[in-house]
Amino acid sequence: MSSPTTAAGRHFLFLVTSARRKGNSEHLARHAAAVLPDGCKQTWLNLADLPLPAFDDLRHASTEAWTPAIEGPARTLLSATLEATDLVMITPVYWYSLPAAAKLYLDHWSAWLRAPGWDFKTRMAGKTLWGISVYSDTDPRLAGPLRDSLQFTAEYMKMRWGGLLLGQGNRPGDVLGDHASIVAAGQFFLGPPAV
Ligand SMILES: Cc1cc2nc3c(=O)[nH]c(=O)nc-3n(C[C@H](O)[C@H](O)[C@H](O)COP(=O)(O)O)c2cc1C
């Protein structure tokens, strides 16, 4: 399999899910993205700009109930997700797991899986899911639930799991002082997907 660095035509969607702007996770993600070659398209979206409605679980309701058109931010996110070959979830550790905005986005996948005409599951299969995260702790085991959530999601969707890039920092910009994670960012997209 060719690596992302040689694969012109790949399209990375960077999805920022932090509850603050220009946070550590986005800083780390921009370092990782900086090494992508020109042939790789980058799209950056911030969930704060695309507020999703509360997720309504209509999976077992009548068909009419769950077939309304997907509109507004949900449509923008659904289209952007499907257009990407690589989905990069930029997710600081919140309570050992994903920020609420990231979780809500994934909850909406449950609706998108059933949305007529989108063929979501088939089209997601084979894409690569990556995670980029920062936490204030120092024990990487404490980011385990976040890592597992993303990796298991990739497996369920028959996506490749690219791996989690984890940095350390609390106040905005702290991660720039975490030399190890900044160095790791420069290599993150260069290797084969994690197993
Ligand atoms: C709601 C909330 C929950 C958090 N939970 C954790 C946690 O469980 N473990 C941890 O190490 N840091 C936790 N933090 C700290 C953040 O992970 C840390 O400040 C990180 O740098 C934030 O990333 P950002 O700057 O990209 O938003 C939490 C922060 C917030 C706001």
Ligand as a Chemical Component Dictionary entry (heavy atoms), coordinates in Angstrom:
data_LIG
# 
_chem_comp.id                   LIG 
_chem_comp.type                 NON-POLYMER 
_chem_comp.pdbx_formal_charge   0 
_chem_comp.three_letter_code    LIG 
# 
loop_
_chem_comp_atom.comp_id 
_chem_comp_atom.atom_id 
_chem_comp_atom.alt_atom_id 
_chem_comp_atom.type_symbol 
_chem_comp_atom.charge 
_chem_comp_atom.model_Cartn_x 
_chem_comp_atom.model_Cartn_y 
_chem_comp_atom.model_Cartn_z 
_chem_comp_atom.pdbx_ordinal 
LIG C1  C1  C 0 -14.196 19.161 30.056 1  
LIG C2  C2  C 0 -12.748 18.830 30.171 2  
LIG C3  C3  C 0 -12.374 17.569 30.571 3  
LIG C4  C4  C 0 -11.032 17.217 30.631 4  
LIG N1  N1  N 0 -10.702 15.948 31.000 5  
LIG C5  C5  C 0 -9.393  15.576 31.003 6  
LIG C6  C6  C 0 -9.025  14.229 31.309 7  
LIG O1  O1  O 0 -9.850  13.365 31.537 8  
LIG N2  N2  N 0 -7.700  13.913 31.298 9  
LIG C7  C7  C 0 -6.731  14.841 31.026 10 
LIG O2  O2  O 0 -5.549  14.500 31.052 11 
LIG N3  N3  N 0 -7.060  16.130 30.711 12 
LIG C8  C8  C 0 -8.365  16.503 30.676 13 
LIG N4  N4  N 0 -8.708  17.793 30.335 14 
LIG C9  C9  C 0 -7.634  18.740 29.948 15 
LIG C10 C10 C 0 -7.510  18.850 28.431 16 
LIG O3  O3  O 0 -7.329  17.591 27.835 17 
LIG C11 C11 C 0 -6.307  19.735 28.067 18 
LIG O4  O4  O 0 -6.473  21.028 28.625 19 
LIG C12 C12 C 0 -6.069  19.845 26.593 20 
LIG O5  O5  O 0 -4.880  20.568 26.358 21 
LIG C13 C13 C 0 -7.221  20.560 25.888 22 
LIG O6  O6  O 0 -7.004  20.515 24.496 23 
LIG P1  P1  P 0 -7.331  21.760 23.542 24 
LIG O7  O7  O 0 -6.403  22.876 23.954 25 
LIG O8  O8  O 0 -7.077  21.230 22.175 26 
LIG O9  O9  O 0 -8.768  22.112 23.773 27 
LIG C14 C14 C 0 -10.036 18.175 30.290 28 
LIG C15 C15 C 0 -10.433 19.459 29.896 29 
LIG C16 C16 C 0 -11.757 19.789 29.825 30 
LIG C17 C17 C 0 -12.159 21.183 29.360 31 
# 
loop_
_chem_comp_bond.comp_id 
_chem_comp_bond.atom_id_1 
_chem_comp_bond.atom_id_2 
_chem_comp_bond.value_order 
_chem_comp_bond.pdbx_ordinal 
LIG C1  C2  SING 1  
LIG C2  C3  SING 2  
LIG C2  C16 DOUB 3  
LIG C3  C4  DOUB 4  
LIG C4  N1  SING 5  
LIG C4  C14 SING 6  
LIG N1  C5  DOUB 7  
LIG C5  C6  SING 8  
LIG C5  C8  SING 9  
LIG C6  O1  DOUB 10 
LIG C6  N2  SING 11 
LIG N2  C7  SING 12 
LIG C7  O2  DOUB 13 
LIG C7  N3  SING 14 
LIG N3  C8  DOUB 15 
LIG C8  N4  SING 16 
LIG N4  C9  SING 17 
LIG N4  C14 SING 18 
LIG C9  C10 SING 19 
LIG C10 O3  SING 20 
LIG C10 C11 SING 21 
LIG C11 O4  SING 22 
LIG C11 C12 SING 23 
LIG C12 O5  SING 24 
LIG C12 C13 SING 25 
LIG C13 O6  SING 26 
LIG O6  P1  SING 27 
LIG P1  O7  DOUB 28 
LIG P1  O8  SING 29 
LIG P1  O9  SING 30 
LIG C14 C15 DOUB 31 
LIG C15 C16 SING 32 
LIG C16 C17 SING 33 
# 
